[in-house]
Amino acid sequence: MLVGLGLSAAPVAPAAALELFGTHIFGAKKSDSAEEVIGEPQNYTVDFSVAGGNEDVKAKLKGASTLWKDHEKPASGAAGLLAKARGDYRRLLAALYSEGRYGGSISILVGGREAADLPPDAQLPDPVAVRVVVNPGPIFLFGETSIVNRAPPPVRPDDEVEQPEHAGFAPGEVARSGVILSAERLAVEAWRQQGYAKASVADRRVEAAHDRDVVDATLTIEPGRKAYYAPVEVEGTERIDPKFLAWMTGLEPGQEYDPDDLARASKRLSRLDVFRAMRFQEGDAIGADGQLPISLIVQERLPRRFGFGGSYSTLDGAGVEAYWLHRNLFGHAERLRLDAKVLGLVNSFNPKELTYRLGATFTRPGVYTPDTDYYASAVGEREVLDAYTRTGGGAETGLAHIFNDQLSGRVALNAGAARFEDDVFGRRNFVNLGLVGGGIYDSRDDKADATEGYYAEVTLEPFYEFNYGNPAIRATAEGRAYFGFGDESRIVAAGRLKLGAIAGPSVAEIAPDKLFFAGGGGSVRGYAYRNIGVPVGDRRIIGGRSLIEGSAELRARVADTIGLVGFADAGYVGGDSIPNFNDDLRVGVGGGVRYITGLGPMRLDAAVPLNRGPGDPTIGFYVGIGQAF
């Protein structure tokens, strides 16, 4: 590699090592561990001076300097201080290069003498004055840039890689060292996306013309041979079938290598939730037959797990729930989960007024395709609401498929039988059998605390009710959007809209749990849970055949762990399949506090209903984990 980068520094060249773009250039190559010399504490003061008055450059240089970052605590003796100073020559030099400044100078004076000239056992006063003087020099621009053996244009759109020119590797752009590294990475990745697994940088020529303040850079890429997958070898399994894991990777022997395949395989295997650690390891060389050995190395989790959680609102009372999970039942990452839940505590301790739920779900991944799961679930429940009391159970079995990172869908057969009691229709029994299908699009950057992206879910459920002999169809659609503003998206505007409709018999001949209600912490805050419906008489409501719900939030993070939220929710439930707006639109407004944790924000909201109905409070409080939507 030809280097013509000139950097003048008081005797820095003989004493300090220099690495450019990850390549050792000159001087003794030393580890940062040399700074960890044990000795008597050496106190020091630092005066940091940067010529030119550019505060951004000064801040970057200070951030690179360990002398500056550690100046409030003593060094490990004089030798430790000098080790810090010698390391700072290299760190400051790299910081200048990262800004496209290749003609600067660096001087680090310790007790008035250049640190590079002082022996490690030098005697220094305590404290000793340290002076760092940096002249950044001019900004260099790229003169000529070229990539030899550039990858040809890809045939498949998913093999496209950003052009190095778009990343700043072009004449006239600032010649930052990071841009050259990025250009190398993009040029190599372009070959790897087309099957050349061992593509690498064969030569890097970087020349600086100090008379013109330009840098000429030529990168030469060696693509190597095209690679195809060898059979995947699995290492580290204890209870799970290694042949099943090899199939679940989706990497078929003889298939052309593509790094995107490995990324998808990693995500797919992570979803199995059976590994404490997992990684793919590519072979060092492509075999004579063109096949690249691939090893999957795993470390399994313990198969059993349990957990519990809770929630509380002044309207709905307290809820507790627990689960038990076995995540590798028969050796193919099958999951059996048992759930139990009790709701309505605090508001009442009468067992007849509480909601109970027991459920079991079995999931078998890798059915038909590695991205298709079979599932079956059963639930028994007693649900006590203001509108009705339900006692019954149900079951569902079907397939769920993940099409890509953002799109998934499911189709299933479900059945249920329940007894309902309410003040309007009395006691009724319903038996339903139907299908359910739906899809989810999710591009949110964080499911618990999104700052950008979209979420959309559509569900279609045709069913038949046997007691009354009625066919019906139920449909819902929900969309959410998130827009972040400012540094690190500390302000987020979020919106949600949900629509629903039921076509078929009258409300009296549809099971109430199929009908639509609104209200509560995940719906329209400020109103009692599922207390927005179709009014009957003065103080009673029943479910409706149409639903419109909407929410708008403005979220602001005011500190690293504290956020504030203002929101408005609205909901409408109509008796007809197509809303006629004969009934009131219910609106709730309020605000909340978020405490940011690694698991997501802890939520405390207070909401006021603007047009209260019977049974609604004057103000409601809600506690939970994660944003409201």
C-alpha positions in Angstrom: 0.0 0.0 0.0 1.4 3.4 -1.0 0.8 6.1 1.6 1.6 9.7 1.0 -0.2 11.2 3.9 1.9 13.8 5.6 1.3 14.6 9.3 3.8 16.8 11.1 4.0 16.3 14.8 6.8 17.2 17.2 8.9 14.0 17.5 5.8 11.8 17.2 7.0 9.8 14.2 9.9 7.9 15.9 8.0 7.0 19.0 4.4 6.4 18.1 2.8 3.6 16.1 0.3 4.6 13.3 -2.5 2.5 11.9 -4.4 3.7 8.9 -7.6 2.0 7.7 -6.8 -0.9 10.0 -3.3 -1.4 8.5 -0.1 -0.9 10.6 2.0 1.8 8.9 5.1 2.5 11.0 6.5 2.4 14.5 6.3 -0.2 17.2 2.8 -1.7 17.4 1.7 -1.4 21.0 -1.5 -2.4 22.7 -3.6 0.0 24.7 -2.9 -2.3 27.6 0.4 -0.5 28.0 -1.5 2.2 29.7 -2.5 -0.1 32.6 0.9 0.3 34.4 0.5 0.0 38.1 2.4 2.6 40.2 2.0 5.5 42.5 -1.0 7.7 41.5 0.2 10.5 39.1 -2.0 13.5 39.2 -2.0 15.8 36.2 -3.9 18.8 34.6 -4.7 19.1 30.9 -4.8 22.2 28.7 -6.3 21.1 25.3 -5.8 23.6 22.5 -7.1 23.2 18.9 -6.1 25.8 16.3 -8.8 27.2 14.0 -11.6 27.6 16.5 -13.7 24.8 15.0 -15.7 23.6 18.1 -17.0 20.4 16.4 -13.4 19.3 15.6 -12.3 20.2 19.1 -15.1 18.2 20.6 -14.2 15.2 18.4 -10.5 15.4 19.3 -11.3 15.6 23.0 -13.6 12.6 22.7 -10.7 10.6 21.2 -8.2 11.6 23.9 -7.8 9.4 26.9 -5.7 12.2 28.6 -8.8 14.4 28.4 -11.4 11.8 29.2 -9.5 10.6 32.3 -8.1 14.0 33.5 -10.2 14.0 36.6 -8.6 10.9 38.0 -4.8 10.2 38.5 -2.9 8.0 36.1 -1.1 4.8 37.2 2.2 6.4 37.9 4.4 8.4 35.6 4.7 5.4 33.2 0.9 5.1 33.0 0.5 8.8 32.2 3.2 8.6 29.4 1.5 5.5 28.0 -1.8 7.5 27.8 0.0 10.3 26.1 1.8 8.1 23.5 -1.5 6.4 22.8 -3.2 9.8 22.2 -0.9 10.5 19.3 -2.4 7.6 17.4 -6.0 8.3 18.6 -5.9 12.0 17.7 -4.3 11.2 14.3 -7.2 8.7 13.6 -9.7 11.4 14.6 -8.2 13.9 12.2 -8.2 11.4 9.4 -11.9 10.7 10.1 -12.5 14.4 9.4 -10.6 14.3 6.2 -7.6 16.3 7.7 -4.3 14.8 6.6 -2.0 17.7 7.0 -2.3 18.5 10.7 0.2 18.5 13.5 0.0 17.1 17.1 2.1 18.0 20.1 1.6 16.5 23.6 3.8 18.2 26.2 4.2 16.6 29.6 5.9 18.9 32.0 7.0 21.1 29.1 8.6 18.2 27.1 7.3 16.2 24.2 5.8 13.0 25.5 7.4 11.0 22.7 10.9 12.0 23.9 10.4 11.1 27.6 11.6 7.7 28.9 9.0 5.5 30.7 10.8 6.0 34.0 10.9 9.8 33.8 10.5 11.6 37.0 7.5 14.0 36.9 6.2 16.5 39.4 2.9 15.8 41.0 0.7 17.2 39.7 2.3 17.6 36.2 1.0 20.0 33.6 0.0 18.4 30.3 -0.6 20.5 27.2 -2.2 19.1 24.0 -1.8 21.3 21.0 -3.4 20.2 17.7 -3.4 22.0 14.4 -6.0 20.2 12.3 -4.8 21.5 9.0 -6.9 21.8 5.9 -9.7 19.6 4.8 -8.7 17.2 2.0 -11.1 16.3 -0.8 -11.1 13.2 -2.9 -9.3 13.8 -6.2 -9.5 10.5 -8.1 -11.4 7.5 -6.8 -11.7 4.1 -8.4 -12.6 0.6 -7.6 -10.9 -2.2 -9.6 -12.9 -5.4 -10.2 -16.2 -3.8 -9.2 -19.1 -6.3 -9.0 -21.4 -6.3 -12.1 -24.9 -5.0 -11.8 -27.1 -7.6 -9.9 -29.7 -9.6 -11.6 -32.0 -9.8 -8.6 -33.3 -6.6 -6.9 -32.6 -8.0 -3.4 -28.9 -8.3 -4.3 -28.5 -4.6 -4.8 -26.0 -2.8 -2.6 -25.5 1.0 -2.1 -23.0 2.4 -4.5 -19.8 3.6 -2.8 -20.2 6.9 -4.6 -23.5 7.5 -2.8 -21.6 7.0 0.5 -19.2 9.8 -0.4 -16.5 7.9 -2.2 -16.4 10.3 -5.2 -14.2 13.2 -6.5 -14.9 16.5 -4.7 -16.3 14.8 -1.5 -14.5 15.2 1.8 -11.8 12.4 2.0 -12.8 11.0 5.4 -11.0 7.8 6.3 -14.4 6.3 7.3 -15.7 6.8 3.8 -12.8 4.8 2.4 -13.6 2.0 4.8 -17.2 2.2 3.9 -16.4 2.0 0.2 -14.4 -1.1 0.8 -17.2 -2.7 2.7 -19.8 -1.9 0.0 -17.6 -3.1 -2.8 -17.0 -6.4 -1.1 -20.6 -6.8 -0.1 -21.7 -6.3 -3.7 -19.7 -9.4 -4.7 -20.9 -11.4 -1.6 -24.6 -10.6 -2.5 -23.9 -12.3 -5.9 -22.5 -15.5 -4.3 -18.8 -14.7 -3.9 -18.5 -15.5 -0.2 -14.8 -14.9 0.1 -14.5 -11.5 -1.7 -11.9 -9.3 -0.1 -9.9 -6.1 -0.6 -6.7 -7.2 -2.5 -5.0 -3.8 -2.5 -5.6 -0.3 -1.2 -3.7 2.6 -2.6 -4.2 6.0 -0.9 -2.1 9.0 -1.9 -2.4 12.5 -0.4 -1.2 15.5 -2.5 -0.4 18.1 0.1 0.1 20.8 -2.5 -3.5 20.5 -3.6 -5.2 19.2 -0.5 -6.6 16.1 -2.3 -6.5 12.4 -1.7 -6.5 9.9 -4.6 -7.8 6.4 -3.6 -7.8 3.2 -5.6 -9.4 0.0 -4.2 -8.8 -3.4 -5.8 -11.3 -6.2 -5.0 -10.6 -9.9 -5.3 -14.0 -11.6 -5.7 -12.6 -15.2 -5.5 -14.8 -18.1 -6.6 -18.6 -18.3 -6.5 -19.7 -20.4 -3.5 -22.6 -22.8 -3.0 -23.8 -24.2 0.3 -22.5 -27.5 1.6 -24.7 -29.4 4.0 -25.1 -27.5 7.2 -23.3 -29.0 10.2 -24.9 -28.4 13.6 -22.8 -28.3 16.8 -23.7 -28.0 20.5 -27.2 -29.5 20.5 -28.4 -31.4 23.7 -32.1 -32.0 23.4 -33.1 -30.6 20.0 -32.7 -32.6 16.8 -29.7 -31.3 14.8 -31.2 -32.5 11.5 -34.3 -30.5 12.2 -32.2 -27.4 12.9 -30.2 -27.9 9.7 -33.6 -28.0 7.8 -34.9 -25.0 9.6 -32.0 -22.9 8.3 -33.4 -23.1 4.8 -29.9 -23.4 3.5 -30.2 -26.2 0.9 -27.0 -27.9 -0.3 -26.0 -26.7 -3.8 -27.9 -23.4 -3.4 -25.9 -20.3 -4.3 -24.5 -18.5 -1.3 -26.2 -15.3 -0.3 -25.5 -13.5 3.0 -29.2 -12.5 3.2 -30.0 -16.3 3.5 -27.8 -16.5 6.7 -29.5 -13.3 8.1 -33.0 -14.8 7.5 -31.9 -18.1 9.0 -30.6 -16.4 12.1 -33.9 -14.6 12.7 -35.9 -17.7 12.0 -33.9 -19.8 14.5 -34.0 -17.0 17.1 -37.8 -17.2 16.9 -37.7 -20.8 18.2 -36.7 -19.3 21.6 -34.6 -22.4 22.5 -31.1 -21.0 22.3 -29.0 -19.1 24.8 -26.5 -18.4 22.1 -26.3 -19.1 18.4 -24.1 -18.3 15.5 -23.2 -19.3 11.9 -19.6 -20.0 11.1 -18.4 -20.0 7.4 -15.6 -22.3 6.4 -12.2 -20.7 5.7 -12.1 -21.8 2.1 -14.4 -22.9 -0.7 -14.0 -26.5 -1.6 -12.9 -27.8 -5.0 -16.6 -28.6 -5.8 -17.5 -24.9 -5.1 -19.2 -25.7 -1.8 -18.7 -23.6 1.2 -18.9 -25.4 4.6 -21.4 -23.8 7.0 -21.5 -24.6 10.7 -24.4 -23.7 13.0 -23.1 -23.5 16.6 -25.7 -23.4 19.3 -26.1 -23.4 23.1 -29.5 -24.4 24.3 -31.6 -22.8 27.0 -33.2 -24.8 29.8 -36.5 -26.2 28.3 -38.9 -25.0 31.0 -39.8 -21.4 32.0 -42.4 -19.6 34.0 -43.4 -16.0 34.5 -46.0 -13.7 35.9 -47.3 -10.2 35.5 -49.9 -7.8 36.5 -51.9 -4.7 35.6 -54.1 -2.1 37.3 -56.5 0.6 36.5 -59.0 2.4 38.8 -61.8 1.4 36.4 -61.0 -2.3 35.7 -59.3 -3.1 39.0 -56.2 -5.3 39.3 -55.2 -8.3 37.3 -52.7 -11.0 37.8 -51.5 -13.6 35.3 -48.9 -16.4 35.2 -47.7 -18.8 32.6 -45.6 -22.0 32.3 -43.7 -22.8 29.1 -42.0 -25.9 27.8 -40.0 -24.8 24.7 -38.7 -28.1 23.3 -41.3 -30.7 24.0 -40.4 -33.5 21.5 -37.0 -32.3 20.1 -38.3 -30.1 17.3 -38.7 -26.9 19.3 -42.3 -27.5 20.0 -43.8 -25.1 22.6 -46.5 -25.9 25.1 -47.7 -22.9 27.1 -50.2 -22.9 29.9 -51.7 -19.5 31.0 -53.8 -18.5 33.9 -55.4 -15.1 34.6 -57.6 -13.4 37.2 -59.0 -9.9 36.5 -61.2 -7.5 38.5 -59.4 -7.8 41.8 -59.5 -4.8 44.3 -62.8 -3.7 42.8 -64.3 -6.9 44.2 -63.2 -10.0 45.9 -66.4 -11.9 45.4 -65.5 -14.9 43.2 -68.7 -14.5 41.2 -67.7 -11.0 40.1 -64.1 -11.8 39.0 -62.9 -12.8 35.5 -61.0 -16.1 35.2 -59.2 -17.5 32.3 -57.3 -20.8 31.8 -55.6 -21.6 28.4 -53.2 -23.9 26.7 -51.4 -23.3 23.4 -49.3 -25.9 21.5 -47.0 -24.7 18.6 -45.0 -26.8 16.2 -42.6 -24.8 14.1 -41.3 -25.8 10.7 -44.5 -27.3 9.2 -44.4 -27.6 5.4 -41.8 -24.8 5.3 -39.3 -23.4 7.8 -41.4 -20.3 8.1 -44.7 -22.0 8.8 -46.0 -22.9 12.3 -48.8 -25.2 13.2 -50.7 -24.2 16.4 -53.6 -25.4 18.5 -55.1 -23.7 21.5 -57.9 -24.2 24.0 -59.3 -21.9 26.6 -61.9 -21.9 29.3 -63.1 -18.6 30.7 -65.6 -16.8 32.9 -65.7 -13.2 31.9 -67.7 -10.7 34.0 -68.3 -7.3 32.3 -70.9 -4.6 32.9 -72.6 -5.5 29.6 -72.7 -9.3 30.2 -71.3 -12.3 32.0 -69.9 -15.1 29.8 -69.1 -18.7 30.8 -67.7 -21.0 28.2 -64.7 -22.2 26.2 -63.3 -22.4 22.8 -60.5 -24.0 20.6 -58.6 -23.0 17.5 -56.2 -24.8 15.3 -54.4 -23.5 12.2 -51.2 -22.4 10.5 -49.2 -19.2 10.8 -46.7 -18.1 8.1 -44.0 -15.4 8.1 -43.5 -14.1 4.6 -40.7 -11.7 5.4 -39.4 -9.5 8.2 -42.5 -7.3 8.0 -45.4 -9.4 6.7 -47.1 -12.4 8.3 -50.4 -14.2 8.1 -52.5 -17.0 9.5 -55.5 -19.1 8.7 -57.4 -21.3 11.3 -60.5 -23.2 12.2 -62.1 -22.2 15.5 -65.1 -23.3 17.6 -66.7 -22.1 20.8 -69.6 -22.6 23.1 -70.7 -20.2 25.8 -73.6 -19.2 28.1 -74.3 -15.4 28.3 -76.3 -13.6 30.9 -77.3 -9.9 30.6 -80.1 -7.5 31.7 -81.4 -7.0 28.1 -81.7 -10.5 26.6 -81.5 -12.6 29.7 -79.7 -16.0 29.5 -78.7 -17.3 26.0 -76.5 -20.1 24.7 -74.4 -19.9 21.5 -72.3 -22.4 19.6 -70.1 -21.1 16.9 -67.9 -22.8 14.2 -65.9 -20.8 11.7 -62.7 -19.8 10.0 -60.4 -17.0 10.7 -57.8 -15.5 8.5 -55.7 -12.4 8.7 -52.4 -10.7 7.9 -50.1 -8.3 9.7 -47.7 -5.7 8.3 -45.3 -4.4 10.9 -42.4 -2.0 10.0 -42.0 -0.5 13.5 -38.5 0.0 14.8 -39.5 -1.1 18.3 -42.7 -2.9 19.1 -42.8 -1.8 22.7 -41.8 1.9 22.1 -41.9 2.7 18.4 -40.5 6.0 17.1 -41.1 5.3 13.4 -42.8 2.9 11.1 -46.3 1.5 10.4 -48.4 -1.3 11.7 -51.5 -2.7 9.9 -53.7 -5.8 10.7 -56.6 -7.2 8.9 -58.8 -10.1 10.1 -61.7 -11.8 8.4 -63.8 -14.3 10.3 -66.8 -16.1 8.6 -68.7 -18.3 11.1 -71.9 -20.2 11.6 -74.0 -20.1 14.9 -75.9 -23.4 15.4 -78.5 -22.5 18.1 -80.1 -19.8 16.0 -79.0 -21.2 12.6 -77.3 -18.1 11.3 -74.3 -17.5 9.1 -72.3 -14.3 9.7 -69.0 -12.7 8.9 -66.9 -10.4 11.1 -64.1 -8.2 9.8 -61.7 -5.8 11.5 -58.9 -3.6 10.2 -56.4 -1.5 12.3 -53.6 0.8 11.3 -51.0 2.6 13.3 -48.3 5.2 12.3 -45.4 6.7 14.1 -43.3 9.7 13.2 -40.2 10.8 15.2 -38.8 14.3 15.3 -35.6 15.9 16.6 -32.4 14.3 17.8 -32.8 10.6 18.5 -36.6 11.0 17.8 -37.2 12.3 21.3 -40.6 13.6 20.2 -42.9 11.1 18.5 -46.4 11.7 17.0 -48.4 8.4 17.0 -51.8 7.7 15.6 -54.2 4.7 15.5 -57.4 3.9 13.6 -59.5 0.7 14.0 -62.6 -0.2 12.0 -64.9 -3.2 12.4 -68.1 -4.6 10.9 -70.3 -7.7 11.2 -72.7 -8.8 8.5 -75.4 -11.3 9.2 -78.2 -11.6 11.8 -79.5 -9.1 14.3 -77.6 -8.2 17.4 -80.0 -10.4 19.5 -78.8 -13.5 17.6 -75.1 -12.9 17.7 -73.0 -13.9 20.6 -72.0 -10.8 22.6 -68.3 -11.7 22.5 -68.5 -11.5 18.7 -70.1 -8.0 18.8 -68.1 -4.8 19.2 -67.5 -2.8 22.4 -65.0 0.0 23.1 -63.5 1.6 26.2 -60.7 0.9 28.6 -56.9 1.1 28.6 -56.2 -0.3 25.2 -59.2 1.3 23.5 -60.8 4.6 24.7 -59.1 5.7 27.9 -61.3 7.5 30.4 -64.2 5.0 30.0 -64.9 1.7 31.7 -63.6 -1.4 30.0 -65.9 -2.4 27.2 -68.5 0.1 28.4 -69.0 1.9 25.0 -71.7 0.1 23.0 -75.2 0.6 21.7 -77.4 2.2 24.4 -80.6 0.3 25.4 -82.8 2.2 27.8 -81.3 4.6 30.3 -78.4 2.7 31.8 -77.8 -0.4 29.7 -75.6 -1.1 26.7 -75.2 -4.0 24.3 -72.6 -4.7 21.7 -72.8 -3.4 18.2 -72.2 -4.5 14.6 -69.9 -1.7 13.6 -66.9 -0.1 15.3 -64.7 3.0 14.8 -61.8 3.7 17.2 -59.1 6.3 17.0 -56.2 7.5 19.1 -53.6 10.3 18.8 -50.6 10.7 21.0 -47.7 13.1 21.3 -44.8 11.6 23.2 -41.8 13.5 24.4 -38.7 12.0 26.2 -37.7 14.8 28.6 -34.8 12.7 30.2 -33.0 9.5 29.4 -35.5 7.5 31.5 -38.5 9.8 31.7 -41.2 10.5 29.0 -44.4 12.5 28.9 -47.4 11.8 26.8 -50.5 13.8 25.8 -53.4 11.9 24.1 -56.9 11.9 22.8 -59.0 8.8 22.2 -62.4 8.4 20.5 -64.7 5.5 19.9 -68.0 4.8 18.3 -70.1 1.6 18.3 -73.2 1.3 16.1 -76.0 -1.2 15.9 -75.9 -1.5 12.1 -73.1 -3.0 10.0 -72.6 0.4 8.4 -72.3 3.2 10.9 -75.2 5.7 10.9 -73.8 7.8 13.7 -77.1 7.9 15.5 -75.2 7.2 18.8 -72.7 9.5 20.4 -69.0 9.5 19.6 -67.2 9.0 22.9 -64.0 11.0 23.5 -61.4 10.8 26.2 -58.4 13.0 26.7 -55.5 12.9 29.2 -51.8 12.6 29.8 -49.3 10.2 31.2 -45.8 9.5 32.4 -43.4 6.9 31.0 -40.4 5.4 32.8 -38.1 4.0 30.2 -36.6 0.5 31.0 -34.8 -2.1 29.0 -38.0 -4.1 28.6 -40.0 -1.0 27.4 -41.6 2.0 29.0 -43.7 1.6 32.2 -46.9 3.5 31.6 -49.0 5.6 33.9 -52.0 7.4 32.3 -54.8 9.5 33.5 -57.8 10.2 31.3 -61.0 12.2 31.5 -64.2 11.2 29.6 -65.6 14.2 27.8 -69.1 12.7 27.4 -69.6 10.2 30.2 -72.1 7.4 30.0 -73.7 5.3 32.8 -70.9 3.5 34.7 -68.1 5.7 33.5 -65.8 7.5 36.0 -64.9 11.2 36.2 -61.3 10.2 35.7 -59.5 7.0 35.1 -55.9 5.8 35.8 -54.1 3.1 33.9 -50.8 1.3 34.6 -49.0 -1.0 32.2 -45.8 -1.9 30.4 -45.3 -0.7 26.9 -46.9 2.2 25.1 -50.7 2.2 24.8 -50.3 1.3 21.1 
